[in-house]
Amino acid sequence: MKRVLSIFIIMAMALAFATAQTTQTGYVKTKGRMDSKGQLIPGTRLSGASIVLTGGHSTVSGGNGNFTLTIPEKKFFLKNVQKQGYQLVDQEILGKQYLYSANPLVITMETPEKLLEDQLKSERKLRRSLQQQLQKKEMEIDSLVENNKITEEEYHKALQKLYADQEKNEKLISDMAKRYSEIDYDQLDEFYRQVTFCIENGDLVKADSLLSSRGDVRKQVEEQLQKGQAIQEQKEQLQKAEEVFAADNDELARRCFGYYEKFFAQFQNDSAAYYLELRANLDTTNPDWQNYAGRFIAEYLALYDKAMFYYQRALRKATQNNDSKVVAECYHHIGAVYSDQGNYAKALEYFQKALGIRKEKLGNDHSDVASCYNNIGAVYNDQGDYTKALECYQTALDIWKRVLGEDHPMVALCHHNMGVVYKVQGDYPKALEHYQTALGIRKQKLGEDHPDVASSYNNIGMVYSDQGDYAKSLEYYQKALKIRKQKLGETHPDVASCYNNMGVVYKAQGDYPKALEYFQKALGIRKQKLGDDHPDVASCYNNMGAVYSDQGDYIRALEGYQKALDIWKRVYGEDHLLVALCHYNIGVVYKVQGNYPKALENYQKALGIRKQKLGEIHPDVASCYNNIGIVYQAQGDYAKALEYYQKTLTVKKQKYGNDHMDVAMCYHNMGTVYEDQGNYAKALKNYQTAMDISKRVLGEEHSTIVLYYKTIGDVYFFQEDYNNALKCYQNGLDLGSRVLEKNHPVNIQFYNMMAYVYFGQGDYDEAIKTIDKAIALSPQDANLYDSKGEFLLMEGDDANALKMWEKVMQIDPDYLIKNNGYSELYKGLKERGHIK
């Protein structure tokens, strides 16, 4: 009995499986087009196209383009469609869920050359339409001024606004041209063929007339929503009402989309978004409409909370429908919004969800899988986990190269992102290599004025800024800013990034008012678009703190740094590189204020994080060592100071080689410690090494070399080695007179010290002559009169020495306060009773 039952069960299962098998018919064709008179030119059927289902049947289109697919269930997914010399017009059909239909499945393919030709034709029409709009508006403005309806001033302002608007309108032409090049007119009914044809050819008045011929869409949307309510209230007419509602919904949705396209073609993004939202609200159960609205709002308006609303709505319905492809797409979009908002834990969570679904459904070698790896890598990069970031980017790069080829924009994106990581790690040659590779692909594939090209320009500018090449840096930032303002508008976060980066350059150049101006511009946009607790807002506070620090406004500097630190800690945790940067900057301020324990505390925190994240051999680690050494030197702990300067030197030499100005500065700092200890031989050796490196790097005729002559000459002077001191001072003065102004403070100091050398050698007349040369060049320098008075006093000329002191006090009454009470002339005159 059991045996029979089992056979019956097997037979029932086989029967159920057999009845579940369904055949879906369809055909493959080229695009339908419209001729110049608006008449349809139907597409042609294509034979020999291979159609493959995910996890199921595959077939080849026959001589008339027809095919039949055997599908195991009522729903199916297309895995791949291929025909030599052709490509899918709409790549989105791959992986999309289809439901069995008695209507044929239509697959549209076209040659790449024909698609490009269509795109260029559309772009030419759009540009011609844009130009006609400009000329029409110019004539309207001219008519107003000719009829005295506006003043000359209003006339000029109207033209200026018109041309500014015209420049902004350029930004969407490429996107529109690509969309129209992909339209298969065979798939549109006659009414929408004509609407689309009019919009593509710039006849927006006729398009508006056609759309309006079917009534006021806004009013009808309201009526449609009222019908929806009526459906709930009138249960007995539910089925019929739902059928009417569905048909009208589709009609109104298409008209909303038509209005969206009309405003999109006129570059009115707010109005375009309005009609997309109208369409989305017509059917909240349509995930595609919700995602479309969310993407447009996030990309073109940067309204992330609103975009999230539509993504979440799409996710709820896709989850109910068990549509894994759309669920993964929603996770992907939601992760992107969290990433833009700086919520990296949530972003990582949603990107990982999308990755899991896509790998399961699409396999490992799919473009959508690569997108997940790329986005996960971006989150790791933002979190400071650079090893994981590079691993993810490399995985994405390998997939995209295999699937899309070497010169695809997504391959460029990977190179760009890997450049970001190498830049943060201080590997500037590798960063530039990846950025330039990305830029080359993007310019070739996307055009000169695409936002992705702007991103490449921006990041190349950042590398040049880090390397100290400020002219090149500003050049690339300006290129990026021009494209972003044109394409994205004045208040987009990417525009704020350009302002912020330009502020960094102006600060480095010492132009503090301009630096603050650009940081404030960036801060205003970021707070408006991203909220008060975003990492990019913290970056503005940090940069403004650095400007205030350079200006000596330490209270404001600490306020800025503390605001940045609080935000970065909340977002990233305690051990992020940006947290380290804040501690480092706060340490600098405390050091300048003389609060050495606080300075050391913050420098040590920065050092610990940087060593953990960047390794022992990194310039930022060396900067911590150097500043810790400076604090110990200021406290008189010379052994500790030398220990940290030596650590700095080891890193700098290993990173940059022997001939680099950072290496020279290490030797200089060690020289100052030996000088403070009175070990003049070692001080001279280190100063001379620093000077020799500087000569090799900067050349013999440089202002830095002038300063080293002064530094080395002073050491000889303190040793009373007057001959060598005089030689250094004279060499420094000769060079200083060539590369600096004659009355530059350094040149005046040379004269002053040479006078002291002559005085030390007993040549009083030469000392007086030399100090008089200095006074002739800088007659308002109180210190020179103090020096001359000291020489006169030593010679016993008390009366003239007293006159010199009176001159000092006349020029600078606070001279003693500024010099901590130090003046040999003042002390001598007081001892002799000339000053009470």
Residue pairs with C-beta under 8 A, 6 or more apart in sequence:
17 72
20 72
20 73
21 70
21 71
21 72
22 70
22 71
22 72
22 73
22 74
22 100
23 68
23 69
23 70
23 71
24 68
24 69
24 71
24 76
24 98
24 100
24 101
24 105
25 66
25 67
25 68
25 69
25 104
25 105
26 51
26 66
26 67
26 68
26 69
26 104
26 105
26 106
26 107
27 45
27 61
27 64
27 65
27 66
27 67
27 104
27 105
27 106
27 107
28 45
28 46
28 47
28 49
28 51
28 61
28 65
28 67
28 81
28 83
28 107
28 108
28 109
29 43
29 44
29 45
29 46
29 65
29 106
29 107
29 108
29 109
29 186
30 43
30 44
30 46
30 108
30 109
30 110
30 114
31 43
31 89
31 108
31 110
31 114
31 118
31 183
31 184
31 185
31 186
32 40
32 41
32 42
32 43
32 184
32 185
32 186
32 187
33 40
33 41
33 43
33 118
33 185
34 40
34 41
34 185
34 193
34 197
35 41
38 193
38 194
38 197
40 185
40 186
40 193
41 185
42 186
43 108
43 184
43 186
45 61
45 64
45 65
45 66
46 61
46 65
46 83
46 86
46 109
47 61
47 62
47 63
47 64
47 65
48 60
48 61
48 83
48 84
49 60
49 61
49 65
49 67
49 81
49 82
49 83
49 86
49 107
49 109
50 58
50 59
50 60
50 80
50 81
50 82
50 83
51 58
51 59
51 60
51 61
51 67
51 69
51 78
51 80
51 81
51 107
52 58
52 78
52 79
52 80
52 81
53 69
53 71
53 76
53 77
53 78
53 79
54 76
54 77
54 78
54 79
54 95
54 361
54 362
55 77
55 79
56 69
56 70
56 71
56 72
56 76
57 69
57 70
57 71
59 67
59 68
59 69
60 67
61 67
69 76
69 105
71 100
74 99
74 100
75 97
75 98
75 99
75 100
76 97
76 98
76 100
77 95
77 96
77 97
77 98
77 325
77 361
78 93
78 94
78 95
78 96
78 98
78 107
79 94
79 95
80 94
81 88
81 93
81 94
81 107
81 109
83 109
85 111
86 109
86 110
86 111
87 109
87 110
87 111
87 112
87 115
88 94
88 107
88 108
88 109
89 108
89 109
89 110
89 115
89 182
89 184
90 108
90 182
93 107
95 325
95 361
95 362
95 366
95 368
96 325
97 323
97 325
97 326
98 105
106 184
106 186
106 187
108 184
108 186
108 187
110 118
115 181
115 182
116 181
118 180
118 181
119 177
119 178
119 180
119 181
120 177
121 181
122 176
122 177
122 178
122 180
122 181
122 200
123 173
123 174
123 177
125 200
125 201
125 202
126 173
126 176
126 177
126 200
126 202
126 265
127 173
128 202
129 201
129 202
129 204
129 265
130 166
130 169
130 170
130 173
130 202
132 202
133 202
133 266
134 162
134 166
137 162
138 159
138 162
141 150
141 155
141 158
141 159
141 162
144 150
144 155
144 158
145 151
145 152
145 154
145 155
150 158
165 267
167 486
168 267
168 486
168 489
169 266
169 267
170 449
170 486
171 267
171 449
171 486
171 487
171 488
172 264
172 265
172 267
174 446
174 447
174 450
176 264
176 265
180 196
180 200
183 196
183 200
185 193
185 196
185 197
188 196
191 210
192 254
192 258
194 210
195 207
195 210
195 211
195 258
196 258
196 261
198 204
198 206
198 207
198 210
199 207
199 258
199 261
199 262
199 265
204 262
204 265
204 266
207 258
207 262
208 262
211 217
211 255
211 258
211 259
211 262
214 251
214 255
217 252
217 255
217 256
217 259
217 278
218 278
220 248
220 252
221 252
221 256
221 278
221 281
221 282
224 245
224 248
224 249
224 252
224 282
225 281
225 282
227 241
227 244
227 245
227 248
228 245
230 241
231 237
231 238
231 241
231 242
231 245
234 241
249 282
249 283
252 279
252 282
253 279
253 282
253 283
253 289
256 275
256 276
256 278
256 279
256 282
257 275
257 276
257 279
259 271
259 275
260 272
260 275
260 276
260 279
261 272
263 269
263 271
263 272
263 274
263 275
264 272
269 300
269 301
269 489
270 301
272 296
272 300
273 293
273 296
273 297
273 300
273 301
276 289
276 292
276 293
276 296
276 297
277 293
277 297
279 289
279 293
280 286
280 289
280 290
280 292
280 293
280 310
280 313
282 289
283 289
284 290
284 313
284 317
285 317
286 317
287 314
287 315
287 317
287 318
287 321
287 323
287 326
287 330
288 314
288 326
290 310
290 311
290 313
290 314
290 317
291 310
291 311
291 314
291 326
291 329
291 330
291 333
293 310
294 306
294 307
294 308
294 309
294 310
294 311
294 314
294 333
295 307
295 333
297 303
297 306
297 307
297 310
298 304
298 307
298 333
298 336
298 337
298 340
300 488
302 488
302 491
302 492
302 493
302 529
304 337
304 340
304 341
304 529
304 530
307 333
307 337
308 334
308 337
311 330
311 333
311 334
311 337
312 330
312 334
314 326
314 330
315 327
315 330
315 331
315 334
318 326
318 327
318 329
318 330
319 327
324 357
324 360
324 361
325 357
325 361
327 357
328 353
328 354
328 357
328 358
328 361
328 368
329 354
331 350
331 351
331 353
331 354
331 357
332 350
332 351
332 354
332 368
332 371
332 372
332 375
334 350
335 346
335 347
335 348
335 349
335 350
335 351
335 353
335 354
335 375
336 347
336 375
338 344
338 346
338 347
338 350
339 347
339 375
339 378
339 379
339 382
340 493
340 530
341 530
341 531
341 534
342 382
342 530
342 533
342 534
342 535
342 536
342 571
343 571
344 379
344 382
344 383
344 571
344 572
347 375
347 379
348 376
348 379
348 380
351 372
351 375
351 376
351 379
352 372
352 376
354 372
355 369
355 372
355 373
355 376
358 366
358 368
358 369
358 372
359 369
362 368
362 369
363 369
364 399
365 399
365 402
365 403
366 399
366 403
367 399
367 400
367 403
367 404
367 410
369 399
370 395
370 396
370 397
370 399
370 400
370 403
370 410
371 396
371 410
373 392
373 393
373 395
373 396
373 399
374 392
374 393
374 396
374 410
374 413
374 414
374 417
376 392
377 388
377 389
377 390
377 391
377 392
377 393
377 396
377 417
378 389
378 417
380 386
380 388
380 389
380 392
381 389
381 417
381 420
381 421
381 424
382 535
383 572
383 576
384 572
384 575
384 576
384 577
384 578
384 613
386 421
386 424
386 425
386 613
389 417
389 421
390 418
390 421
393 414
393 417
393 418
393 421
394 414
394 418
396 410
396 414
397 411
397 414
397 415
397 418
400 408
400 410
400 411
400 414
401 411
404 410
404 411
405 411
407 441
407 444
407 445
408 441
408 445
409 441
409 442
409 445
409 446
409 452
411 441
412 437
412 438
412 439
412 441
412 442
412 445
412 452
412 456
413 438
413 452
415 434
415 435
415 437
415 438
415 441
416 434
416 435
416 438
416 452
416 455
416 456
416 459
418 434
419 430
419 431
419 432
419 433
419 434
419 435
419 438
419 459
420 431
420 459
422 428
422 430
422 431
422 434
423 431
423 459
423 462
423 463
423 466
424 577
425 614
425 618
426 466
426 614
426 618
426 619
426 620
426 655
428 463
428 466
428 467
431 459
431 463
432 460
432 463
435 456
435 459
435 460
435 463
436 460
438 456
439 453
439 456
439 457
439 460
442 450
442 452
442 453
442 456
443 453
446 452
446 453
447 453
449 483
449 486
449 487
450 483
450 487
451 483
451 484
451 487
451 488
451 494
453 483
454 479
454 480
454 481
454 483
454 484
454 487
454 494
455 480
455 494
457 476
457 477
457 479
457 480
457 483
458 476
458 477
458 480
458 494
458 497
458 498
458 501
460 476
461 472
461 473
461 474
461 475
461 476
461 477
461 480
461 501
462 473
462 501
464 470
464 472
464 473
464 476
465 473
465 501
465 504
465 505
465 508
468 508
470 505
470 508
470 509
473 501
473 505
474 502
474 505
477 498
477 501
477 502
477 505
478 502
480 498
481 495
481 498
481 499
481 502
484 492
484 494
484 495
484 498
485 495
488 494
488 495
489 495
491 525
491 528
491 529
492 525
492 529
493 525
493 526
493 529
493 530
493 536
495 525
496 521
496 522
496 523
496 525
496 526
496 529
496 536
497 522
497 536
499 518
499 519
499 521
499 522
499 525
500 518
500 519
500 522
500 536
500 539
500 540
500 543
502 518
503 514
503 515
503 516
503 517
503 518
503 519
503 522
503 543
504 515
504 543
506 512
506 514
506 515
506 518
507 515
507 543
507 546
507 547
507 550
510 550
512 547
512 550
512 551
515 543
515 547
516 544
516 547
519 540
519 543
519 544
519 547
520 540
520 544
522 536
522 540
523 537
523 540
523 541
523 544
526 534
526 536
526 537
526 540
527 537
530 536
530 537
531 537
533 567
533 570
533 571
534 567
534 571
535 567
535 568
535 571
535 572
535 578
537 567
538 563
538 564
538 565
538 567
538 568
538 571
538 578
539 564
539 578
541 560
541 561
541 563
541 564
541 567
542 560
542 561
542 564
542 578
542 581
542 582
542 585
544 560
545 556
545 557
545 558
545 559
545 560
545 561
545 564
545 585
546 557
546 560
546 585
548 554
548 556
548 557
548 560
549 557
549 585
549 588
549 589
549 592
554 589
554 592
554 593
557 585
557 589
558 586
558 589
561 582
561 585
561 586
561 589
562 586
564 578
564 582
565 579
565 582
565 583
565 586
568 576
568 578
568 579
568 582
569 579
572 578
572 579
573 579
575 609
575 612
575 613
576 609
576 613
577 609
577 610
577 613
577 614
577 620
579 609
580 605
580 606
580 609
580 610
580 613
580 620
581 606
583 602
583 603
583 605
583 606
583 609
584 602
584 603
584 606
584 623
584 624
584 627
586 598
586 602
587 598
587 599
587 600
587 601
587 602
587 603
587 606
587 627
588 599
588 627
590 596
590 598
590 599
590 602
591 599
591 627
591 630
591 631
591 634
594 634
596 631
596 634
596 635
599 627
599 631
600 628
600 631
603 624
603 627
603 628
603 631
604 624
604 628
606 624
607 621
607 624
607 625
607 628
610 618
610 620
610 621
610 624
611 621
614 620
614 621
615 621
616 651
617 651
617 654
617 655
618 651
618 655
619 651
619 652
619 655
619 662
621 651
622 647
622 648
622 651
622 652
622 655
622 662
623 648
625 644
625 645
625 647
625 648
625 651
626 644
626 645
626 648
626 665
626 666
626 669
628 644
629 640
629 641
629 642
629 643
629 644
629 645
629 648
629 669
630 641
630 669
632 638
632 640
632 641
632 644
633 641
633 669
633 672
633 673
633 676
636 676
638 673
638 676
638 677
641 673
642 670
642 673
645 666
645 669
645 670
645 673
646 670
648 666
648 669
649 663
649 666
649 667
649 670
652 660
652 662
652 663
652 666
653 663
656 662
656 663
657 663
658 693
659 693
659 696
659 697
660 693
660 697
661 693
661 694
661 697
661 698
663 693
664 689
664 690
664 691
664 693
664 694
664 697
665 690
667 686
667 687
667 689
667 690
667 693
668 686
668 687
668 690
668 711
670 686
671 682
671 683
671 684
671 685
671 686
671 687
671 690
671 711
672 683
674 680
674 682
674 683
674 686
675 683
675 715
675 718
680 715
680 718
680 719
683 715
684 712
684 715
684 716
687 708
687 711
687 712
687 715
688 712
690 708
691 705
691 708
691 709
691 712
694 702
694 704
694 705
694 708
695 702
695 705
698 704
698 705
700 735
701 735
701 738
701 739
702 739
703 736
703 739
703 740
703 746
705 735
706 732
706 735
706 736
706 739
706 740
706 746
707 746
709 728
709 729
709 731
709 732
709 735
709 736
709 750
710 728
710 729
710 732
710 746
710 749
710 750
710 753
712 728
713 724
713 725
713 726
713 727
713 728
713 729
713 732
713 750
713 753
714 725
714 753
716 722
716 724
716 725
716 728
717 725
717 753
717 756
717 757
717 760
720 760
722 757
722 760
722 761
725 753
725 757
726 754
726 757
726 758
729 750
729 753
729 754
729 757
730 750
730 754
732 746
732 750
733 747
733 750
733 751
733 754
736 744
736 746
736 747
736 750
737 747
740 746
740 747
741 747
742 777
743 777
743 778
745 778
747 777
748 774
748 777
748 778
748 781
748 784
751 770
751 771
751 773
751 774
751 777
752 771
752 774
752 783
752 784
752 787
754 770
755 766
755 767
755 768
755 770
755 771
755 774
755 787
755 788
755 791
756 767
756 787
758 764
758 766
758 767
758 770
759 767
759 791
759 794
764 791
764 794
764 795
767 791
768 788
768 791
768 792
771 784
771 787
771 788
771 791
772 788
774 781
774 784
775 781
775 784
775 785
775 788
778 784
780 811
781 811
782 807
782 808
782 811
782 812
782 815
785 804
785 805
785 807
785 808
785 811
786 804
786 805
786 808
786 815
786 823
786 825
786 826
787 825
788 804
789 800
789 801
789 802
789 803
789 804
789 805
789 807
789 808
789 825
789 829
790 801
790 824
790 825
790 828
792 798
792 800
792 801
792 804
793 801
793 825
793 828
793 829
794 828
798 829
798 832
798 834
801 825
801 828
801 829
801 834
802 829
802 834
802 835
804 825
805 825
805 826
805 829
805 835
808 815
808 823
808 825
809 815
812 818
815 823
816 822
816 823
816 826
826 835
829 835
